[in-house]
Amino acid sequence: MLTLSAAAAEIPLTDPSTLKFRNVVAEVATYRGYEALQVKEPGAPTRHEDKLVVIDHEFGDGVIEVTLAGMPGPNAIPQARGFVGVAFHVQNRGEKFEAFYLRPTNGRSEDQERRNHATQYISFPDHPWHKLRQETPSRYEAYTDLVLGEWTQVKITVQGDKAQLYLHGNEQPTLLVNDLKLPENSGAVGLWIGPGTVAHFRNLRITPAG
């Protein structure tokens, strides 16, 4: 059982000068009634998966909580899903990391297969989503109800080689990963986006294992 330290850290996201950026730009904006960090690509969408705001806070095992929203930006291609999530065990300013992310446009799609791909685990760079889907279909993805552009509560728990993704304050996880690809690593935490996404983040809280 994961035992947490009392030393939870509330990480402010209202001063971009304290953050590090990899293939993204960010600014503080008001979104749906809340002050938040807006994150997007600096130019035209690219297929790179290493798009991060890196939080200089060491994290190994423990809990990460954040409220986020994502939607396709004005220049996004039709295949864009509003990809938005959280990275952990971030190494070398984003050269290597693990992440859980959401595909908000899939949550209420009329296509059941798209719904099944509403949430995703990846490990960059060796285990991108398409490799995991091809080699182990459905193991690292799961359905959840998502509404495009709405705030979503996210909680990620990490212990050893296991991690769980919890959404909407639910007691049961949406997605279980029992074989993390970087289980022995600790590293920074990142706010992650995918191609063509404009995302917002607030209320970041990091609690290390005790």
C-alpha positions as MATLAB code, in Angstrom:
seq = 'MLTLSAAAAEIPLTDPSTLKFRNVVAEVATYRGYEALQVKEPGAPTRHEDKLVVIDHEFGDGVIEVTLAGMPGPNAIPQARGFVGVAFHVQNRGEKFEAFYLRPTNGRSEDQERRNHATQYISFPDHPWHKLRQETPSRYEAYTDLVLGEWTQVKITVQGDKAQLYLHGNEQPTLLVNDLKLPENSGAVGLWIGPGTVAHFRNLRITPAG';
ca = [
       0.000    0.000    0.000;
       1.264    3.461   -0.896;
       2.186    5.445    2.231;
       2.313    9.192    1.696;
       4.450   11.822    3.358;
       2.748   14.772    5.017;
       4.941   17.077    2.930;
       2.570   17.690    0.029;
       3.651   20.523   -2.250;
       1.207   22.927   -3.876;
       2.961   24.013   -7.070;
       2.024   27.500   -8.334;
       1.493   27.726  -12.083;
       0.953   31.472  -12.258;
       4.579   32.487  -12.904;
       5.884   30.978  -16.164;
       9.372   32.326  -15.444;
       9.798   29.590  -12.802;
       9.004   26.803  -15.295;
      10.950   25.050  -18.061;
       9.549   24.442  -21.507;
      10.181   21.767  -24.116;
       8.543   22.371  -27.504;
       5.740   24.446  -25.933;
       4.963   28.019  -24.907;
       2.844   29.051  -21.949;
       1.145   32.048  -20.387;
      -1.268   32.708  -17.540;
      -4.879   33.054  -18.710;
      -8.396   32.921  -17.312;
     -10.225   29.836  -18.513;
     -13.762   28.880  -17.522;
     -13.663   31.152  -14.507;
     -10.219   30.157  -13.154;
      -6.716   31.531  -13.487;
      -4.651   28.811  -15.147;
      -1.515   28.084  -17.152;
      -2.322   27.960  -20.857;
       0.011   25.680  -22.829;
       0.284   25.253  -26.600;
       2.807   24.634  -29.355;
       4.919   27.618  -30.431;
       3.991   27.251  -34.100;
       2.315   24.824  -36.453;
       1.408   21.447  -34.911;
       4.083   18.751  -35.035;
       3.966   15.050  -34.249;
       6.633   15.265  -31.536;
       5.516   13.596  -28.300;
       7.937   15.522  -26.074;
       5.841   18.651  -25.483;
       6.185   19.533  -21.810;
       6.143   22.179  -19.163;
       8.735   20.766  -16.770;
       8.231   21.354  -13.045;
      11.531   21.331  -11.159;
      10.252   19.059   -8.376;
      11.831   15.647   -7.838;
       9.302   12.809   -7.839;
       9.722    9.041   -7.584;
       6.778    7.349   -5.867;
       3.731    9.211   -4.603;
       0.702   11.093   -5.902;
       0.304   13.839   -8.497;
      -2.973   15.768   -8.664;
      -3.982   18.472  -11.128;
      -7.054   19.960  -12.770;
      -6.734   20.260  -16.531;
      -8.607   20.886  -19.766;
      -7.615   20.281  -23.362;
      -9.059   20.885  -26.790;
      -7.827   21.061  -30.393;
      -6.384   24.441  -31.314;
      -7.350   26.579  -34.308;
      -4.678   25.040  -36.593;
      -5.183   21.429  -35.534;
      -5.681   18.672  -38.074;
      -8.943   16.676  -38.007;
      -7.214   13.798  -36.195;
      -6.357   16.042  -33.229;
      -8.039   14.971  -30.001;
      -7.111   17.735  -27.545;
      -4.381   15.513  -26.060;
      -3.562   16.629  -22.507;
      -1.963   14.921  -19.518;
       0.747   14.631  -16.888;
       4.291   13.305  -17.196;
       6.426   11.901  -14.387;
       9.954   10.526  -13.978;
      11.000   13.272  -16.414;
      14.722   13.016  -17.210;
      17.079   15.565  -18.813;
      14.463   18.307  -19.253;
      12.139   16.003  -21.153;
      14.340   13.638  -23.143;
      12.758   10.691  -21.306;
       9.544   10.383  -19.269;
       6.369    8.439  -18.551;
       2.895    9.935  -18.874;
      -0.827    9.447  -18.609;
      -2.926   11.547  -20.947;
      -6.488   12.089  -22.145;
      -8.044   12.345  -25.590;
     -11.028   14.589  -24.758;
     -12.762   14.382  -28.141;
     -12.949   10.591  -27.755;
     -14.921   10.570  -24.504;
     -18.328   10.999  -26.103;
     -17.556    9.957  -29.652;
     -20.202    8.045  -31.606;
     -17.438    5.584  -32.535;
     -16.968    2.956  -29.806;
     -13.383    2.249  -30.806;
     -12.500    5.910  -30.317;
     -14.174    5.863  -26.902;
     -11.980    2.909  -25.953;
      -8.941    5.140  -26.583;
     -10.025    7.988  -24.274;
      -7.053    7.553  -21.892;
      -3.474    6.475  -22.571;
      -0.179    5.578  -20.875;
       3.118    6.128  -22.723;
       6.836    6.034  -21.953;
       8.897    8.363  -24.136;
      10.868    7.771  -26.293;
      10.902    3.963  -26.421;
       7.207    3.206  -25.914;
       5.034    5.691  -27.826;
       1.276    5.165  -28.045;
       1.302    3.567  -31.504;
       3.918    0.981  -30.514;
       2.023    0.049  -27.354;
      -1.282   -0.189  -29.231;
       0.246   -2.390  -31.929;
       2.138   -4.731  -29.590;
      -0.337   -4.911  -26.683;
      -3.765   -3.716  -27.838;
      -5.954   -2.197  -25.080;
      -3.456   -2.814  -22.244;
      -2.395    0.810  -21.925;
      -5.669    2.535  -22.900;
      -9.148    2.728  -21.409;
     -12.518    4.429  -21.760;
     -13.688    7.241  -19.532;
     -16.377    9.881  -19.902;
     -14.811   13.170  -21.034;
     -16.326   16.438  -22.194;
     -14.254   18.476  -24.596;
     -12.822   21.627  -23.026;
     -14.228   21.024  -19.546;
     -12.094   20.948  -16.399;
     -11.153   17.396  -15.413;
      -9.718   16.312  -12.067;
      -6.705   14.032  -12.515;
      -4.875   11.993   -9.891;
      -1.929    9.711  -10.623;
      -0.464    7.317   -8.065;
       2.963    5.765   -8.580;
       4.599    2.994   -6.555;
       7.495    0.946   -7.858;
       6.570   -0.490  -11.240;
       2.837    0.307  -10.851;
       0.807    3.422  -11.558;
      -2.895    4.260  -11.610;
      -4.853    7.041  -13.279;
      -7.906    8.350  -11.403;
     -10.360   10.833  -12.926;
     -13.292   12.961  -11.765;
     -12.630   12.216   -8.081;
     -13.566    8.548   -8.531;
     -12.363    6.034   -5.952;
     -11.570    3.422   -8.598;
      -8.856    3.996  -11.220;
      -9.691    4.437  -14.879;
      -6.399    2.949  -16.083;
      -3.941    0.575  -14.393;
      -0.329    0.075  -15.449;
       1.472   -2.753  -13.689;
       4.723   -2.627  -15.663;
       6.016    0.931  -15.820;
       8.808    1.243  -18.345;
      10.936    3.511  -16.087;
      10.089    2.097  -12.636;
      13.438    2.677  -10.959;
      13.708    6.304  -11.979;
      12.797    9.465  -10.187;
      12.639   12.769  -11.962;
      10.680   15.918  -12.555;
       6.948   16.261  -13.137;
       5.633   17.622  -16.431;
       2.450   19.079  -17.849;
       2.069   17.335  -21.199;
       0.250   18.170  -24.428;
       0.004   16.465  -27.798;
      -0.182   17.761  -31.376;
      -2.582   20.601  -32.098;
      -3.651   21.062  -28.479;
      -4.432   24.154  -26.434;
      -4.493   23.103  -22.769;
      -5.029   24.694  -19.365;
      -3.721   23.511  -16.000;
      -4.368   24.554  -12.394;
      -4.207   23.197   -8.833;
      -1.041   21.112   -9.198;
      -0.253   19.168   -6.030;
       2.594   16.673   -5.578;
       2.760   14.335   -2.565;
       5.822   12.078   -2.234;
       5.670    8.602   -0.745;
       6.649    8.497    2.925;
];
